[in-house]
Amino acid sequence: MAGRPFLRPLLVWVGGSLALALAVALCFLLAPFLGGPGAFWAVAPRYIRAMAWAFGIRRELDGWGGLSASIREGSQPVIFVGNHTSLLDPPLLISTLPGRPVFIAKRELARVPFLGWVIWLADFIFIDRTDPQAARGSLKLAADCIRAGQSVMTFPEGTRSRDGRLLPFKKGTFHLALAAGVPIVPLAIRGGLGILPRGTWRVQGGGYRIRVGQPLRPEDFPSPEAFLQATEAAVRGLLEPAGVSSRP
């Protein structure tokens, strides 16, 4: 893309790819002592923060302190729901959100060398979108994991927005919240589109701001559709400029 840097992102991607191999190896070395998820969270956020610094990405987090202590400390599992504009959204959320949510990821990612191995180690939940029966089984597994205390992060748009406008939300996340009986915490990401939009590998440094809203509880809505509409409106509202964010 015209006007985007070339040399810096090229050097960071090359160096980062080599560092990723070392980070994955370290995860597997630590796994027998810390468990797979423990090893992932000991290594992955540090690696991602170093990559963000090298790219010139400034991570910001706003609104986390407004959540209840039970959510902040992880004793109340939730489903985080946000907009999706960049390939870097998942790693930047991993490195910034204190709640350690796992992602519901498409099964094809499990076959990606290094990346697939480490997110498998982290107990991310893979879903096969080409097989409805397998997808339902994955969502049941996700509900079981949430009820056991694991928070989850989802992008209910289902794909990255090309222009930053919020796409219509799909229903699966809201059926999952009802099945698990947990709140949804809406969040909005600003800056991802400028840093790495679809169609390019040329990362451009800049601010990456995550704004966290107040939880929405499934029992407060008469149907998954009403729950969906309220969450979509909350994310849309959080995307509006407001306030001064704080560094994580």
C-alpha positions as CSV (number, residue, x, y, z in Angstrom):
1,M,0.0,0.0,0.0
2,A,1.3,3.4,-0.9
3,G,2.6,5.5,2.0
4,R,3.1,2.6,4.4
5,P,6.6,1.7,5.7
6,F,8.5,-1.1,4.0
7,L,11.9,-1.7,5.6
8,R,11.0,-1.6,9.3
9,P,8.1,-4.1,9.1
10,L,10.1,-6.4,6.8
11,L,13.0,-6.5,9.4
12,V,10.6,-7.0,12.3
13,W,8.7,-9.8,10.6
14,V,12.0,-11.6,9.7
15,G,13.4,-11.2,13.2
16,G,10.1,-11.9,14.8
17,S,9.7,-15.2,12.8
18,L,13.0,-16.4,14.2
19,A,12.1,-15.3,17.7
20,L,8.7,-17.1,17.4
21,A,10.4,-20.4,16.8
22,L,12.4,-19.8,20.0
23,A,9.3,-18.7,21.9
24,V,7.4,-21.8,20.9
25,A,10.3,-24.1,21.8
26,L,10.5,-22.3,25.2
27,C,6.7,-22.9,25.7
28,F,7.1,-26.6,25.1
29,L,10.1,-26.8,27.5
30,L,8.1,-25.0,30.2
31,A,4.9,-27.0,29.6
32,P,5.8,-30.0,31.8
33,F,6.4,-27.7,34.7
34,L,3.7,-25.0,34.2
35,G,1.2,-26.9,32.2
36,G,0.4,-25.9,28.6
37,P,-1.7,-22.8,29.3
38,G,0.7,-21.7,32.1
39,A,3.7,-22.0,29.7
40,F,1.8,-20.0,27.0
41,W,0.9,-17.1,29.4
42,A,4.5,-17.0,30.7
43,V,6.0,-16.6,27.3
44,A,3.4,-15.3,24.7
45,P,2.5,-11.9,26.1
46,R,6.2,-11.0,26.5
47,Y,7.0,-12.0,23.0
48,I,4.0,-10.1,21.6
49,R,4.9,-6.9,23.6
50,A,8.4,-7.1,22.2
51,M,7.0,-7.4,18.7
52,A,4.6,-4.5,19.3
53,W,7.4,-2.3,20.5
54,A,9.6,-3.2,17.5
55,F,6.7,-2.3,15.1
56,G,6.1,1.0,17.0
57,I,2.7,0.0,18.3
58,R,1.5,1.8,21.5
59,R,-1.0,-0.4,23.4
60,E,-3.6,1.4,25.5
61,L,-6.3,0.0,27.8
62,D,-9.3,2.0,29.0
63,G,-12.1,0.9,31.3
64,W,-10.6,-2.2,32.8
65,G,-10.7,-0.7,36.3
66,G,-14.5,-0.2,36.0
67,L,-15.1,-3.9,35.9
68,S,-15.9,-5.8,39.1
69,A,-13.0,-7.3,41.0
70,S,-14.3,-10.8,40.3
71,I,-14.0,-10.2,36.5
72,R,-10.6,-8.5,36.8
73,E,-9.2,-11.2,39.0
74,G,-10.6,-14.1,36.9
75,S,-13.0,-15.6,39.4
76,Q,-16.0,-14.7,37.3
77,P,-15.6,-16.0,33.7
78,V,-17.0,-13.9,30.9
79,I,-17.1,-13.7,27.2
80,F,-15.3,-10.7,25.8
81,V,-16.8,-9.5,22.6
82,G,-15.2,-6.9,20.3
83,N,-14.8,-5.6,16.8
84,H,-12.2,-7.0,14.4
85,T,-10.2,-5.1,11.8
86,S,-6.7,-6.4,11.9
87,L,-4.8,-9.7,11.9
88,L,-2.9,-8.4,14.9
89,D,-6.1,-8.1,17.1
90,P,-5.8,-11.5,18.8
91,P,-2.1,-11.2,19.8
92,L,-2.5,-7.6,20.9
93,L,-5.5,-8.5,23.0
94,I,-3.5,-11.4,24.5
95,S,-0.7,-9.0,25.4
96,T,-2.9,-6.3,26.8
97,L,-6.1,-7.7,28.5
98,P,-5.2,-8.9,32.0
99,G,-8.0,-11.4,32.1
100,R,-6.2,-14.1,30.0
101,P,-9.1,-15.1,27.8
102,V,-8.7,-17.9,25.3
103,F,-9.9,-17.5,21.7
104,I,-12.4,-19.5,19.7
105,A,-10.3,-19.9,16.5
106,K,-11.0,-21.5,13.2
107,R,-9.6,-25.0,12.9
108,E,-7.4,-24.1,9.9
109,L,-5.1,-22.2,12.3
110,A,-4.2,-25.4,14.1
111,R,-2.3,-26.5,11.0
112,V,-0.1,-23.3,10.8
113,P,3.5,-24.2,11.8
114,F,4.6,-22.7,15.2
115,L,1.4,-20.5,15.6
116,G,-0.9,-23.5,15.5
117,W,1.2,-25.5,17.9
118,V,1.4,-22.8,20.5
119,I,-2.3,-21.9,20.5
120,W,-3.1,-25.6,20.7
121,L,-0.8,-25.7,23.8
122,A,-2.7,-22.7,25.2
123,D,-6.0,-24.7,25.0
124,F,-7.7,-22.3,22.6
125,I,-11.0,-23.7,21.3
126,F,-10.9,-24.6,17.6
127,I,-14.1,-24.6,15.6
128,D,-14.7,-26.2,12.2
129,R,-17.0,-23.8,10.4
130,T,-17.4,-26.2,7.4
131,D,-19.0,-28.9,9.6
132,P,-22.1,-27.7,11.4
133,Q,-22.2,-30.8,13.7
134,A,-18.5,-30.4,14.6
135,A,-19.1,-26.7,15.2
136,R,-21.9,-27.4,17.6
137,G,-19.6,-29.8,19.5
138,S,-17.0,-27.1,19.7
139,L,-19.4,-24.6,21.1
140,K,-20.5,-27.1,23.7
141,L,-16.9,-27.6,24.7
142,A,-16.5,-23.8,24.9
143,A,-19.5,-23.6,27.2
144,D,-18.0,-26.3,29.4
145,C,-14.7,-24.5,29.6
146,I,-16.4,-21.2,30.5
147,R,-18.5,-22.9,33.2
148,A,-15.2,-24.3,34.6
149,G,-13.9,-20.8,34.9
150,Q,-12.2,-19.9,31.6
151,S,-13.0,-16.5,30.0
152,V,-13.2,-16.4,26.2
153,M,-12.7,-13.7,23.6
154,T,-14.7,-13.7,20.4
155,F,-15.2,-11.6,17.3
156,P,-18.9,-12.0,16.5
157,E,-18.6,-10.2,13.1
158,G,-17.0,-13.5,12.0
159,T,-14.3,-11.8,9.8
160,R,-12.2,-8.7,9.7
161,S,-13.9,-5.4,8.6
162,R,-12.2,-3.9,5.6
163,D,-13.0,-0.3,6.3
164,G,-13.4,-0.2,10.1
165,R,-17.2,-0.2,10.0
166,L,-18.8,-2.7,12.4
167,L,-20.3,-5.7,10.6
168,P,-23.5,-7.4,11.7
169,F,-22.9,-9.7,14.6
170,K,-23.5,-13.5,14.2
171,K,-25.6,-15.4,16.8
172,G,-23.2,-18.1,18.0
173,T,-21.5,-16.0,20.7
174,F,-24.9,-15.1,22.3
175,H,-26.2,-18.7,22.3
176,L,-22.9,-19.6,23.9
177,A,-23.3,-17.0,26.7
178,L,-26.8,-18.2,27.4
179,A,-25.6,-21.8,27.5
180,A,-22.7,-21.0,29.8
181,G,-24.8,-18.6,31.9
182,V,-22.1,-15.9,31.9
183,P,-22.0,-12.2,31.2
184,I,-20.7,-10.6,28.0
185,V,-18.1,-7.8,28.3
186,P,-18.2,-5.6,25.2
187,L,-15.0,-3.9,24.1
188,A,-14.0,-1.8,21.2
189,I,-10.6,-1.7,19.4
190,R,-9.5,1.5,17.7
191,G,-6.3,1.7,15.7
192,G,-6.1,-1.8,14.3
193,L,-7.2,-0.8,10.9
194,G,-4.4,1.8,10.6
195,I,-1.7,-0.6,12.0
196,L,-2.4,-3.6,9.8
197,P,-5.5,-3.7,7.6
198,R,-6.5,-6.6,5.3
199,G,-4.5,-7.0,2.2
200,T,-1.0,-6.0,3.4
201,W,1.8,-7.2,5.6
202,R,3.3,-3.7,6.1
203,V,2.6,-2.9,9.7
204,Q,2.5,0.8,10.5
205,G,3.2,1.9,14.1
206,G,0.6,3.9,16.0
207,G,-1.8,3.8,18.9
208,Y,-3.9,0.6,19.6
209,R,-6.6,1.4,22.0
210,I,-8.9,-1.1,23.7
211,R,-12.0,0.3,25.5
212,V,-13.8,-2.0,27.8
213,G,-17.5,-1.5,28.6
214,Q,-19.8,-2.8,31.3
215,P,-21.0,-6.4,31.4
216,L,-24.2,-7.4,29.9
217,R,-26.0,-10.3,31.6
218,P,-28.0,-12.9,29.6
219,E,-30.8,-13.0,32.1
220,D,-31.5,-9.4,31.4
221,F,-32.6,-10.1,27.8
222,P,-35.7,-12.0,26.6
223,S,-33.8,-13.7,23.7
224,P,-30.4,-14.2,22.1
225,E,-31.5,-11.7,19.4
226,A,-32.1,-9.0,22.0
227,F,-28.8,-9.9,23.7
228,L,-27.0,-9.6,20.3
229,Q,-28.6,-6.2,19.5
230,A,-27.7,-4.8,22.9
231,T,-24.1,-6.0,22.7
232,E,-23.7,-4.7,19.1
233,A,-25.0,-1.3,20.3
234,A,-22.6,-1.3,23.2
235,V,-19.6,-2.1,21.0
236,R,-20.7,0.6,18.5
237,G,-21.0,3.1,21.3
238,L,-17.5,2.2,22.6
239,L,-16.0,2.9,19.2
240,E,-17.0,6.6,19.5
241,P,-14.0,8.8,20.6
242,A,-14.1,9.5,24.3
243,G,-11.9,9.9,27.4
244,V,-8.3,9.5,28.0
245,S,-6.9,6.0,28.0
246,S,-4.3,4.5,30.3
247,R,-1.3,2.4,29.5
248,P,-1.6,-1.3,30.5
